[in-house]
Amino acid sequence: MHGKIDFSRKSAHGRVEHGRCRLPLVEVRSYSLPLRQGEAFIGDLASGSEFRRILSRERKKVPAEDEPPFGWQRTKDIDGNDLEAALTARDGEAEAVVIERALDAFTDHFASVLLRFLVTDSWKGTRRIVCGGGLMEGELGAELLRRADERMRRHHPDLEMRRLHHPPDVAGMVGWAYAAPRDALAQGDGFVAVDIGGTNVRWGIVRIDRTPAERDRLTVAHHEKWCHADEDVDREHMVGRIADGVGSMRALAAADGIRLAPFVGLSCPGVIRPEGRLESGGQNLPGDWSESGFDLPHEVAARLEPIEAREPLVMLHNDAVIQALSDVPRMRDVERWAAVTLGTGLGNCSFRNVPGDLKSGVADA
């Protein structure tokens, strides 16, 4: 687990600690484990980018009289629907051969990475691994999970693997309900969350239905996605767009009569220092996000208007941790659990449940 570091930055909310590992219902035992295989991080062997690299390699192996499997488009541009269609193609069809080989090779990589994680101190005793991220969506994700679960049970018969309950667009926002200070969330019927990834940024309103019948059910009332990877943007522009996105959610909440709590949750890849600086892991983001003195939550907060006439508390955490936390209500039956997110890169985190009552704050998601 990342140790605590002294810091002095304060806000109108007092002393703020980002990337907290002690949370109301869980202890974050580790995240962004920096394990290597040679010169590379082992997580790079099980990312969405690696799956596309393997897929590209397998496309080139298949003899084609006319066009190659999946046509002439670049591998990174192949639509997910086309990949899923290949799962049900007739035996012997080029696309079926390619997807079968790619899934088989990638599953071997994925399982080897998980086995490396499971021997670390922070992952020992893990009984369940929750898998999220874009690569885990749809029938392709279901098939990948089935194969990975089969391989992992050969080594760990009692280990269970599941897909994240929420889709990635939602999980990366809902998870803040279990990481944000409960007193902050109690001041409204919802809050704004921003999920920053290596390809896309998403912002939205997480609504908390506090009626007795709904038991604090969480829903994402509005959300928008911006693909920053398709544009030539720098760090400053991206921070500005994030602040604008928060502002647009604030306007939508006012129009819908949603009383927002003065809280904004930001999540992004990498190791988060308590003072709000990104220590490492932002290599897929434009510019240098680990530059000394660059404080993402402070930069965003400085661009925000008040929420319900109050200065918002802006907090930052790792994106895999926040996605995983969205499944906290479904993890209370095990003591140790972990999560991986297969997006542009591979996010990883592990948890130990601590005593607590879901009903004392936000409850079922």
PLY file of the C-alpha trace (Angstrom):
ply
format ascii 1.0
element vertex 365
property float x
property float y
property float z
element edge 364
property int vertex1
property int vertex2
end_header
0.00 0.00 0.00
1.25 3.48 -0.75
2.50 5.21 2.40
1.18 8.52 3.63
3.15 11.61 2.74
3.06 14.88 4.65
1.66 17.83 2.74
0.55 21.34 3.56
-1.97 22.41 0.92
-5.30 23.47 2.40
-8.57 24.64 0.91
-11.75 26.17 2.24
-12.59 22.60 3.30
-9.44 22.34 5.42
-6.81 19.65 5.04
-7.61 17.50 1.99
-6.01 14.11 1.38
-6.20 12.75 -2.15
-5.79 9.10 -3.12
-6.89 7.97 0.33
-6.35 4.30 1.18
-8.46 4.31 4.36
-12.09 4.57 3.29
-15.34 4.01 5.23
-15.94 0.46 3.98
-12.59 -0.72 2.58
-8.86 -0.44 2.97
-7.13 0.03 -0.37
-4.20 -2.33 0.03
-2.55 -1.45 -3.26
-3.13 0.05 -6.68
-1.03 0.60 -9.81
1.43 -2.11 -8.80
4.69 -1.34 -10.66
5.61 -4.96 -11.49
7.95 -5.41 -14.43
8.86 -8.07 -16.93
12.20 -7.03 -18.29
11.96 -3.36 -19.20
8.16 -3.35 -19.51
5.43 -3.15 -16.90
3.60 -6.47 -16.79
0.27 -4.64 -16.92
1.11 -3.67 -20.49
0.71 -7.36 -21.41
-3.00 -7.32 -20.52
-4.31 -3.97 -21.68
-6.79 -3.06 -24.36
-3.86 -1.77 -26.40
-2.12 -5.13 -26.14
-5.27 -6.96 -27.27
-5.37 -4.82 -30.41
-1.66 -5.48 -31.01
-2.25 -9.23 -30.80
-5.30 -8.90 -33.05
-3.21 -7.04 -35.63
-0.56 -9.76 -35.55
-3.15 -12.50 -36.06
-4.79 -10.65 -38.95
-1.47 -10.65 -40.79
-1.07 -14.42 -40.39
-4.28 -15.35 -42.22
-3.84 -15.81 -45.99
-6.38 -13.75 -47.87
-6.99 -13.78 -51.60
-8.82 -10.46 -51.52
-9.04 -8.25 -48.46
-7.68 -9.22 -45.01
-9.92 -10.30 -42.11
-12.08 -7.36 -40.96
-11.31 -5.47 -44.17
-8.71 -2.83 -44.88
-9.33 -0.70 -41.80
-6.64 -0.32 -39.19
-6.90 -2.79 -36.33
-7.40 -0.03 -33.76
-10.43 1.19 -35.75
-12.26 -2.15 -35.93
-15.63 -1.72 -34.29
-16.46 -3.81 -31.24
-19.62 -5.05 -32.95
-17.50 -6.52 -35.74
-15.31 -8.30 -33.20
-18.38 -9.74 -31.49
-19.82 -10.87 -34.82
-16.59 -12.81 -35.40
-17.30 -14.82 -32.23
-20.33 -16.39 -33.92
-18.92 -16.65 -37.44
-18.72 -20.07 -39.08
-15.68 -22.23 -38.30
-12.96 -21.58 -40.82
-14.02 -18.05 -41.67
-11.05 -15.70 -41.52
-12.57 -13.44 -38.86
-13.47 -16.42 -36.68
-9.93 -17.78 -36.90
-8.41 -14.40 -36.04
-10.63 -13.68 -33.03
-10.14 -17.21 -31.67
-6.35 -16.95 -31.85
-6.30 -13.41 -30.50
-8.52 -14.29 -27.54
-6.49 -17.38 -26.75
-3.16 -15.52 -26.80
-4.48 -12.54 -24.88
-6.08 -14.74 -22.22
-2.70 -16.38 -21.61
-1.18 -12.92 -21.11
-4.03 -11.83 -18.86
-3.85 -14.92 -16.66
-0.07 -14.65 -16.31
-0.42 -11.03 -15.14
-3.09 -11.96 -12.57
-0.92 -14.80 -11.27
1.92 -12.33 -10.74
-0.39 -10.00 -8.83
-1.67 -12.81 -6.60
1.76 -13.58 -5.15
2.32 -10.00 -3.99
1.70 -9.22 -0.32
-1.21 -6.92 -1.07
-3.05 -9.49 -3.24
-2.47 -12.56 -1.08
-5.72 -14.00 0.21
-7.78 -12.50 -2.63
-11.00 -14.47 -3.07
-12.60 -12.51 -5.89
-11.32 -10.48 -8.85
-13.68 -8.01 -10.48
-12.89 -7.10 -14.09
-13.96 -3.85 -15.75
-12.91 -1.48 -18.48
-13.86 -1.18 -22.13
-12.44 -4.56 -23.15
-14.76 -6.27 -20.66
-17.95 -5.01 -22.29
-20.37 -7.05 -24.40
-20.07 -10.63 -25.57
-16.35 -10.22 -26.27
-15.75 -9.33 -22.63
-17.93 -12.20 -21.45
-15.92 -14.67 -23.52
-12.61 -13.23 -22.34
-13.75 -13.51 -18.72
-14.92 -17.11 -19.21
-11.54 -18.13 -20.59
-9.58 -16.24 -17.96
-11.67 -17.75 -15.15
-11.04 -21.23 -16.53
-7.28 -20.67 -16.62
-7.11 -19.08 -13.18
-9.03 -21.91 -11.51
-6.31 -24.33 -12.56
-4.01 -22.52 -10.14
-6.51 -21.08 -7.63
-9.62 -23.32 -7.51
-11.35 -21.13 -4.92
-10.82 -17.87 -6.79
-13.88 -16.27 -8.37
-13.78 -13.88 -11.30
-16.63 -11.51 -12.16
-17.35 -8.65 -14.48
-17.94 -5.23 -12.95
-21.67 -4.75 -12.39
-21.74 -1.28 -13.96
-20.50 -0.40 -17.46
-17.24 1.59 -17.42
-18.95 4.90 -18.27
-20.97 4.59 -15.07
-18.62 2.73 -12.72
-15.93 5.41 -12.91
-18.42 7.91 -11.48
-20.57 5.84 -9.11
-17.50 4.61 -7.25
-17.00 8.06 -5.74
-20.05 7.44 -3.55
-17.81 5.11 -1.50
-14.66 7.27 -1.57
-16.03 10.79 -0.97
-16.44 12.17 2.56
-19.95 11.22 3.65
-20.59 14.61 5.21
-19.89 16.25 1.84
-22.34 14.00 -0.02
-24.99 14.49 2.65
-25.31 18.12 1.53
-27.04 17.27 -1.74
-29.04 14.80 -3.79
-26.17 14.13 -6.15
-22.63 15.10 -7.11
-20.43 15.55 -10.18
-17.74 13.00 -11.06
-15.10 13.02 -13.81
-13.37 9.87 -15.12
-10.14 10.70 -17.00
-8.79 7.92 -19.22
-6.01 7.55 -21.75
-8.49 7.87 -24.63
-11.67 9.46 -23.24
-12.82 11.77 -20.46
-16.30 11.32 -19.02
-18.19 13.62 -16.69
-21.61 13.16 -15.20
-24.04 13.60 -12.33
-24.35 10.75 -9.86
-27.80 11.06 -8.33
-28.57 9.72 -4.84
-32.20 8.74 -4.39
-32.71 9.04 -0.65
-36.36 7.95 -0.54
-36.90 5.02 1.85
-38.13 2.77 -0.95
-34.92 3.25 -2.97
-32.46 3.00 -0.04
-30.01 5.58 -1.41
-29.93 4.03 -4.89
-27.30 5.56 -7.16
-27.92 6.43 -10.80
-26.05 8.53 -13.34
-28.58 11.18 -14.33
-26.50 12.77 -17.09
-23.10 12.04 -18.55
-21.01 13.10 -21.52
-17.89 11.65 -23.14
-15.09 13.50 -24.88
-12.48 11.55 -26.89
-9.40 13.68 -26.28
-7.22 11.15 -28.14
-8.86 12.25 -31.41
-7.77 15.85 -30.90
-4.42 17.59 -30.69
-4.79 18.93 -27.15
-2.31 19.84 -24.45
-2.62 19.52 -20.69
-3.91 23.05 -20.18
-6.67 22.61 -22.75
-7.69 19.29 -21.22
-7.96 20.78 -17.72
-10.11 23.56 -19.15
-12.41 21.07 -20.87
-12.79 19.11 -17.65
-13.82 22.28 -15.79
-16.25 23.14 -18.59
-17.70 19.63 -18.35
-18.29 20.07 -14.62
-19.97 23.39 -15.39
-22.28 21.79 -17.95
-23.33 19.15 -15.39
-23.99 21.91 -12.85
-26.35 23.59 -15.35
-28.15 20.32 -16.13
-28.60 19.60 -12.42
-30.15 23.03 -11.90
-32.52 22.48 -14.84
-33.59 19.10 -13.42
-33.96 20.34 -9.88
-31.11 18.16 -8.58
-29.49 19.72 -5.53
-25.78 19.06 -5.99
-23.46 18.46 -3.07
-20.42 20.79 -3.12
-18.18 17.94 -4.22
-16.42 16.96 -7.47
-14.63 13.61 -7.76
-11.81 13.25 -10.30
-10.21 9.94 -11.21
-7.29 9.26 -13.53
-4.61 6.62 -14.13
-1.54 6.54 -11.94
-0.32 6.91 -8.39
-1.94 9.82 -6.56
0.01 11.67 -3.86
-1.96 12.99 -0.88
-1.39 16.62 -1.88
-3.03 16.00 -5.27
-0.02 15.50 -7.51
0.19 12.58 -9.94
3.36 10.72 -9.03
3.38 8.40 -12.06
1.15 6.64 -14.56
-0.10 9.54 -16.67
1.92 8.65 -19.76
-1.21 8.20 -21.91
-2.42 11.72 -21.09
-1.33 14.79 -23.09
1.58 16.66 -21.55
3.43 15.97 -18.31
0.88 15.23 -15.59
3.62 14.26 -13.11
5.39 17.60 -13.35
6.41 18.96 -9.97
3.91 21.60 -8.91
1.08 20.43 -11.17
-1.88 19.81 -8.88
-4.84 18.59 -10.95
-7.60 19.02 -8.32
-6.35 22.52 -7.51
-6.19 23.45 -11.20
-9.74 22.22 -11.79
-11.09 23.83 -8.61
-9.63 27.19 -9.61
-11.76 27.13 -12.77
-15.06 26.15 -11.16
-18.01 28.29 -10.19
-19.60 27.70 -6.77
-22.02 24.77 -6.47
-25.18 25.71 -4.57
-23.36 28.91 -3.50
-20.52 26.90 -1.94
-16.93 26.31 -3.00
-16.77 22.69 -4.16
-14.41 20.19 -2.59
-12.44 18.63 -5.48
-10.76 15.29 -4.79
-8.58 12.99 -6.90
-8.11 9.23 -6.85
-6.89 6.45 -9.12
-9.38 5.50 -11.84
-9.20 1.72 -11.30
-9.86 2.21 -7.59
-12.94 4.35 -8.26
-14.33 1.92 -10.85
-13.84 -0.98 -8.45
-15.49 0.85 -5.56
-18.73 0.97 -7.55
-19.07 -2.74 -6.68
-18.55 -2.33 -2.92
-22.15 -3.41 -2.08
-21.55 -6.70 -3.92
-18.23 -7.44 -2.21
-19.32 -7.50 1.44
-19.34 -11.33 1.58
-15.55 -11.66 1.14
-12.73 -10.13 3.16
-10.13 -9.71 0.40
-10.94 -8.81 -3.18
-9.24 -7.12 -6.10
-10.07 -5.50 -9.41
-8.52 -4.91 -12.81
-9.67 -2.53 -15.53
-8.76 -3.33 -19.11
-8.79 -0.04 -20.97
-6.05 1.76 -22.89
-3.80 0.45 -20.12
-4.38 -2.06 -17.32
-5.52 -0.69 -13.98
-5.18 -2.83 -10.86
-6.12 -2.51 -7.20
-6.73 -4.71 -4.17
-8.94 -4.25 -1.10
-9.70 -5.52 2.37
-13.23 -4.97 3.61
-13.55 -3.24 6.96
-16.59 -3.24 9.27
-19.15 -0.69 8.27
-22.80 -0.19 7.48
-23.85 0.57 3.92
-26.99 2.19 5.28
-25.01 4.72 7.30
-24.11 6.61 4.17
-24.77 5.78 0.54
-26.25 2.31 0.17
-27.02 0.15 -2.82
-25.72 1.19 -6.22
0 1
1 2
2 3
3 4
4 5
5 6
6 7
7 8
8 9
9 10
10 11
11 12
12 13
13 14
14 15
15 16
16 17
17 18
18 19
19 20
20 21
21 22
22 23
23 24
24 25
25 26
26 27
27 28
28 29
29 30
30 31
31 32
32 33
33 34
34 35
35 36
36 37
37 38
38 39
39 40
40 41
41 42
42 43
43 44
44 45
45 46
46 47
47 48
48 49
49 50
50 51
51 52
52 53
53 54
54 55
55 56
56 57
57 58
58 59
59 60
60 61
61 62
62 63
63 64
64 65
65 66
66 67
67 68
68 69
69 70
70 71
71 72
72 73
73 74
74 75
75 76
76 77
77 78
78 79
79 80
80 81
81 82
82 83
83 84
84 85
85 86
86 87
87 88
88 89
89 90
90 91
91 92
92 93
93 94
94 95
95 96
96 97
97 98
98 99
99 100
100 101
101 102
102 103
103 104
104 105
105 106
106 107
107 108
108 109
109 110
110 111
111 112
112 113
113 114
114 115
115 116
116 117
117 118
118 119
119 120
120 121
121 122
122 123
123 124
124 125
125 126
126 127
127 128
128 129
129 130
130 131
131 132
132 133
133 134
134 135
135 136
136 137
137 138
138 139
139 140
140 141
141 142
142 143
143 144
144 145
145 146
146 147
147 148
148 149
149 150
150 151
151 152
152 153
153 154
154 155
155 156
156 157
157 158
158 159
159 160
160 161
161 162
162 163
163 164
164 165
165 166
166 167
167 168
168 169
169 170
170 171
171 172
172 173
173 174
174 175
175 176
176 177
177 178
178 179
179 180
180 181
181 182
182 183
183 184
184 185
185 186
186 187
187 188
188 189
189 190
190 191
191 192
192 193
193 194
194 195
195 196
196 197
197 198
198 199
199 200
200 201
201 202
202 203
203 204
204 205
205 206
206 207
207 208
208 209
209 210
210 211
211 212
212 213
213 214
214 215
215 216
216 217
217 218
218 219
219 220
220 221
221 222
222 223
223 224
224 225
225 226
226 227
227 228
228 229
229 230
230 231
231 232
232 233
233 234
234 235
235 236
236 237
237 238
238 239
239 240
240 241
241 242
242 243
243 244
244 245
245 246
246 247
247 248
248 249
249 250
250 251
251 252
252 253
253 254
254 255
255 256
256 257
257 258
258 259
259 260
260 261
261 262
262 263
263 264
264 265
265 266
266 267
267 268
268 269
269 270
270 271
271 272
272 273
273 274
274 275
275 276
276 277
277 278
278 279
279 280
280 281
281 282
282 283
283 284
284 285
285 286
286 287
287 288
288 289
289 290
290 291
291 292
292 293
293 294
294 295
295 296
296 297
297 298
298 299
299 300
300 301
301 302
302 303
303 304
304 305
305 306
306 307
307 308
308 309
309 310
310 311
311 312
312 313
313 314
314 315
315 316
316 317
317 318
318 319
319 320
320 321
321 322
322 323
323 324
324 325
325 326
326 327
327 328
328 329
329 330
330 331
331 332
332 333
333 334
334 335
335 336
336 337
337 338
338 339
339 340
340 341
341 342
342 343
343 344
344 345
345 346
346 347
347 348
348 349
349 350
350 351
351 352
352 353
353 354
354 355
355 356
356 357
357 358
358 359
359 360
360 361
361 362
362 363
363 364
